[in-house]
Amino acid sequence: MPESTRRTIMKALGALALTAGIAPLRPAFAEDAGLTLAFIPQENPEKLLGDIEVITAYLSGRIGVPVQGFVTLDHAAAIEALRSGTADISFAGALPYVFAHEIFGAEILLAEVYRGSSTYTARLFVRKDSGIETLADLRGKTAAFADPISESGYLYPLDILASAGLLEPSADPHVFFREVYFAGGYQQAIQAVANGLVDVAGVSEFSDMLLTPAQQTDIRWVAESRPIPSHAVIARPSLDADLKSAFKQAMLDLNTPENRYLLKHVYGPDGYVLADHEAYREVTEIARRYGLLG
Amino acid sequence: MSSCEQLFTCLQRRVQGVLAAAVVMIAVVQPAAAHIQAEAPWHAIAYAYRNTLFMLNLDPVDWGLIERMLTTDDGGRILGRPASDRLIELDQTAGTAHWQAIETALMAENAAALHAATTRALSSAIRQHLANAAAALEQPGLAGAEIDQAQALYRALADGIRETDPEGFRALGLAWLELASSVRQSGVIGDDGLPADREAFSSARALLASYLSQNFEPAAFAPRGRYEPIPEQRFLADPFAKMAPWLPPGSDINDQDPLPRLVLNFEEQGIDERDVFLVAFGDMLFDSPEIFGDPAKSLGLACSTCHNRSDANQRFYIGGISPHPGAIDVDGSFFNARFNDHRSDPLDIPSLRGLRFTAPYGRDGRFASLRDFTRNVIVNEFKGPEPSPLILDALIAYMLEFDFLPAPHLERDGRLKVTASEAAKRGEVLFTKAFPSMNGQSCASCHSPGSHFTDNHVHDIGSAGTGAASGFSGAFDTPTLLGTLHTAPYFHDGRFSTLAEVVAWKDETFGLGLDEAEKSDLTAYLQAVGEGADPYQIFDEEATPFRLMVEELSVFLSTLDTLIPERDREHADLLLRTVAGDMELDASAMSNRDARDKTLTLAERLWQLRDMVLREAWDEAVVAWKDYQEMADAYDSELR
C-alpha cells in the first residue's frame, strides 16, 4: 500500500463529514416513519434509478413504511450517508463495511449469496501469451487494480503476493510492480489486461465474465486469494430494531421463487442470507495488516 | 446454438454487483457471434451516435428513424434522457452549438453533415466531461463519476480506434488508466488530506483531448461512402480503412429466454442423430455462420440465430432493420447490397416447427421449394458462397425433421379432444362455421384442422392494410395455428400481441358479427389449438445450457466418422471451423469455470485436426480424431 494512500485513509476516517455534501438530501419524511437506502453505483446509475423504484416499492409494501432510495456517487458517499443518518441502510462491499463498523459501529444485516456461497475470491489475471507462469514472474510488471479500497480489487490480490512472500504486507506495491493503476472497476482493470495495456489485473474471480467470449479465451489466472466474504447490506447504528427486523425479513423473502425476479434490481445476487460480523473479522485483520485501519 | 445466454446474463450481473465503481463498458460493439453477452447499458449519446452511423450506412436512409434515435429513448432501450436533451445541455455548458448542427443536417437529410455533426458532438462531450472532472478534482467521487461518463462516451469510438490505430488505442488506453488512477489515490471515504494527482490527470487528459480533437473534431471530414468511428488521421492515410462488421447498440442476437424445446421426428422414433449423417451434418450447418458471407458470418449469425430450436427467436433485434424484436428486413442493404430490394418490408420471423407440412416458404409463400428457399437465404439474403449439393441436402434433411410440439388438446385429425374446455369446443363450432361475409367459407377453410391448420396457399386477406403497395403485394401464406400460443406476436408484421386481438380483427374486417362471448370462445379454441406440450427446455444442475451445447457439438463432430474416411476435405473443414469456433465461444458459458481451459484445449485440438484435413494428411487425421474423442471422454464429467 503506498504510503500516501494509507495516510489518506487514516485522515479520511476523521474527515468523513466533509463528504456529506455529496449525498442527496434525506427524503422529507420523519425519522421514524420510513427507511432510506443508499445504493452504491456499481451498475449504470441510470439503470439503478429504475431498480430503486422497483425494489423500494416492494420493500414499502412488505415493511409497511415508506422506503426510499438514492444512488450515491461512490462507496465513500454511501458510508458517509450511513454515518450521518442520511441513509439508514446501505449496500456495501466487505472492506467499506469493516471501515464503517470500526469507525462508527455500522451493523451488518445480510450477505449476498452467489453460486451457493457467501464468499468469493480474487484472482490475478494475465494474458495467455504473456509468458507469465508464476507469481514471481509478475515482478517488475505493470498491474491494474479496481480501486485502492476494494477487497477483491486490491486488498486480497496484494494478500496473494504477501502470502507468497513476494511483498511485505505493509510495503508499497511499487516495490514489486513497475507500475500500478487503479482502473476504476473490475471491468476497466481486466479490459486493460485483455487489451495488453498492463500485464496483470488483480480483481474478483468473476471479472473475466465481463470480457467478450473471444477476449476470455486470451486470458488466464495465475493465483487465487483466500475466500472473501461477499457484499453486504449494512445499517447505521441504532436503527430501530423492529424496522431492521422487518427489512431483513423482506430481503430474505427475495429468495422465494415468486420474488426471485426482484433480485436483479439489487445488483443480481442469487439471494441473501443473514450475516454477522464474525465472518468479516478476517477482513478487518487483513485491512489492519495492510495499514488500512489503525 | 448457444443456449447459455441466461448464464451470461446472471454472471454479468454478479460481476457488476461486486464492482468497486460504476461499470463502464469500455469494451466495444463486439461481433461476438450469437454467443454475445448481455450488453452493459450504453450512454444515451454513445448509443444514439452508433445507431445513427449504422442507419446512415443503410440504403435508403430512413431519416425519420434517425431523428427518433437522436431525440427519444428508442422505445426504452436508452436509459434516462435522450441524446438530444443531453447534447443541448452540454452545448449550454460549453457554449457550443452541436445540437443545432445536428438538427440542420437532419433537416437537410445530409448524411455527410450528420456524420460530421454527431461525431464532433460526441467527441466534444467526452472532452467536456474531462473538463468537468478537472474542475472536480477536490471531490474524487465526483471527478471519478465524470471520468466514468467520459469513458462511457468513448466506448462509441473505441473499436474504431482499436481496429484502425492500434498504437493510438494503446496510448489512449493507458491515458484512461492514468486518469482513473489519478483520482483514486485518495481512497473510498473521500478526503481532504491528499488531492488527486493533478499532474498525472492533466497529462492524461491532454493526450486524450488532443487525439479526440484531431481525429473526431477536424475542421472538415474527408468525403466517404461509409460512416464509421474511424480516426480521421487514419482515414486520410487509408481511405479504404474499415472496421469489422458491427451491430448498433441495442441489438440482440441472443437466444430466446426461456429456450424453446426442440422436437425432432427421428428422436421421437428413438433414432440416434449420430446414426443419421445427413441430419447431423445439417444440424451443424443450421448452427454455422460459416455458410454465410459477411457481415452475417463475422457477426456470428446462423440459421439458428433467428430460428433457434426450430422456433422463432422473438428477441432477435437489429436497430434500423428490425421494426421490433422478432422481426427483420433481410432484403435491405445491410446483409447483401446486391439483394437490396429498396423496400421497407420487414417480416416477423416465423417458427419452423412442422416445416415439412407448411410449404410454400417465406411469409409471402415466394418459394414452393424448400431447397430454393434455403439457397436464397444462403446466397442472396446472407451473401454466402454457392452451397454444395451436400450442404443443401443436409440442411433440408435436418429441417424436415422439425416437428410441431405435441398438441395436448387435439386428436390426430385436428379435432378437439373431448377433454378440451367447453369454451374451446364452442369456439371450434364457430371456427368451422361458414360465414356469408367470407364467401361462405369458414376459418377452417384455410386453417384446415386436418392439414396442420393450413391450406398451403397464399391469400390476400387485407392484412397488409395500407402497407400494400399494389394489389398483389398484400398476399401471405396461410400460417399454421399449431404452436401459436408460444409465438406471439401475430401476423406478418407482428401487429397483434394476443390471439384475442387477432380474433377481434377478423371479426371486424370480415363482418363476422360475433358477440363478446363468441369472440372469447373462438379465442379459447385458438389457444387450445396453439398450445404445445412442454414448450420450453428444462435445465437443472446437471442438464445445464452448456451441457446441451457439449452434446450438440458432439453430434456435429460425429459426422467426421463419415467425412474423414471419405476424405471430404471441403465439408470436414467447414464442420471443424464451425465446431471449434463455437466451442471457444461457448467455453465462456461453462458453469464449471475451472474446466474452461479443458474446453479450450479441445477446441485447439479441433483446429489442429482442421490443419491436417486442409493438408489432406488423412492418416494423421484419423489418429487425431481418435485422440480427440478419448480426450473428450476423459474430460466429459467436468464439461458442464
Interface residues (C-beta under 8 A of the other chain):
Chain A: P2 S4 T5 R7 T8 I9 K11 A12 L13 A15 L16 L18 T19 I22 P41 Q42 E43 N44 P45 E46 K47 L49 G50 L73 D74 H75 A76 A77 I79 E80 G93 L95 P96 F99 E112 Y114 Y120 A144 A146 D147 P148 I149 S150 S152 G153 V180 Y181 F182 A183 G184 G185 Y186 Q187 Q188 Q191 A192 N195 G196 L197 V198 S204 F206 S207 D208 M209 L210 L211 T212 P213 A214 Q215 Q216 T217 R220 S230 H231 K264 Y267 G268 P269 D270
Chain B: F8 C10 L11 Q12 R13 R14 V15 Q16 G17 V18 L19 A20 A21 A22 V23 V24 M25 I26 A27 Q30 A32 A33 H35 I36 Q37 A40 P41 L79 G80 Q139 P140 G141 L142 G144 A145 I147 D148 Q151 R162 F169 R170 G173 L174 W176 L177 E178 A180 S181 R184 Q185 S186 G187 V188 I189 G190 D191 D192 G193 L194 E584 L585 D586 A587 S588 A589 R596 D597 L600
